Amino acid sequence: MSRRVIVCGAGIVGAATAYHLARRGAEVVLVDRRGIAAAASGRAAGFLALDWCDGLATGPMARASFAMHAELGRELGVDIGYRRVRTSLVALERRGEQGAATGWVDGDARIRGQLGDERTTAQVDPRRLTRALVTAAERHGATMRLGIVEDVVVDAGIATGVRVDGETLAADAVVVAMGPWSAQAAPGLGLPPMLAVKGHSVLLSPREAMPAEALFVDDDHGGEAPEVLPRPDGTVYIAAGSQVTRTPDPPESVGFEPAAIDALRAVAGRLSTGLRGVDWLDPGACYRPLCADNVPAVGAVPGARGAHVATGHGPWGILLGPATGAALAERILDGASTTVDLGPFDPARLLRR
């Protein structure tokens, strides 16, 4: 059984993997250049769906992870902003149309249909969750290190450590969970470059609390439909994706486009009079990782025994993170996973492509 594991990347996937490894007694070092949830995991919506991945390779993982999310707050002993929500599809009105006001959706919009209810959809605060997982891992002996991952060290076909800021950290196993930067952070593993979807987001601070209802907006916004998600802390998260693109390097170069943020605020104002002219917080952008076949890569890397990768979850990183971490920890410590079958996510398929 591998005992000393270096996990590269302190987003939701890396944090969940570190937590499940540490709670089972592994000696874990979690490395990130900027800290916990510094990229997409800190800017995600935190929307969770039980069955939206049914029929896809990620379907069983999504169902397992949805159940895990419901228990994580109690397990970690922290308020992670979890609650069940109803989920609706909203259409912005076109000129000449009149839609009846429905609850807080009382602007230039109407409810088109229901996409989920409290049995099948939920939410969590992704930044709180990721930090709580790292804190829990540290209680089990894990350590956090800030630094730039330069490569995974492979000697005679065996991963023996990670080079961080010019220093080699020895390990029995390595996990690369650095989102769209996973391939370029570990060139020694020979992984193909990742693609990514850039998404913009902003938090609004309305004067009155909004209900526990997630909205997906049918709009000519372009790219992914905007999503609007009130949070238990009183803020309202709104975001939309854009085109699939190459990942910027270095990660610090990620920036947002003011026009995209303005467009999100305009959509929010059209949805609800309660979201017009309110304060807005934390505008920004992030890149969500995609593999070439739109299926996550989770598991052992061929040709480098002891090296593992976990990335490519696209827009479902927060949903799939807990089950990914649990399954990969089982794969590393036991040789196989019982939480979910990792066969469909074998990284070997990317190298064959």
Stockholm file with secondary structure:
# STOCKHOLM 1.0

chainA/1-353         MSRRVIVCGAGIVGAATAYHLARRGAEVVLVDRRGIAAAASGRAAGFLALDWCDGLATGPMARASFAMHAELGRELGVDIGYRRVRTSLVALERRGEQGAATGWVDGDARIRGQLGDERTTAQVDPRRLTRALVTAAERHGATMRLGIVEDVVVDAGIATGVRVDGETLAADAVVVAMGPWSAQAAPGLGLPPMLAVKGHSVLLSPREAMPAEALFVDDDHGGEAPEVLPRPDGTVYIAAGSQVTRTPDPPESVGFEPAAIDALRAVAGRLSTGLRGVDWLDPGACYRPLCADNVPAVGAVPGARGAHVATGHGPWGILLGPATGAALAERILDGASTTVDLGPFDPARLLRR
#=GR chainA/1-353 SS CCCEEEEECCSHHHHHHHHHHHHTTCEEEEEESSCTTCSHHHHCCCEEESSTTTTSTTHHHHHHHHHHHHHHHHHHTSCCCCEECEEEEEEECCTTCCCCCBTTBCSSEEEEEEEECTTTEEECCHHHHHHHHHHHHHHTTCEEEECCEEEEEEETTEEEEEEETTEEEECSEEEECCGGGHHHHCGGGCCCCCEEEEEEEEEEECSSCCCSEEEEEECSSSSSCCEEEECTTSCEEEEEEEEEEECCSSGGGCCCCHHHHHHHHHHHHHHCGGGTTCEEEEEEEEEEEECTTSSCEEEECTTSBTEEEEECBGGGHHHHHHHHHHHHHHHHHHSSCSSSCCGGGCTHHHHHC
#=GC SS_cons         CCCEEEEECCSHHHHHHHHHHHHTTCEEEEEESSCTTCSHHHHCCCEEESSTTTTSTTHHHHHHHHHHHHHHHHHHTSCCCCEECEEEEEEECCTTCCCCCBTTBCSSEEEEEEEECTTTEEECCHHHHHHHHHHHHHHTTCEEEECCEEEEEEETTEEEEEEETTEEEECSEEEECCGGGHHHHCGGGCCCCCEEEEEEEEEEECSSCCCSEEEEEECSSSSSCCEEEECTTSCEEEEEEEEEEECCSSGGGCCCCHHHHHHHHHHHHHHCGGGTTCEEEEEEEEEEEECTTSSCEEEECTTSBTEEEEECBGGGHHHHHHHHHHHHHHHHHHSSCSSSCCGGGCTHHHHHC
//
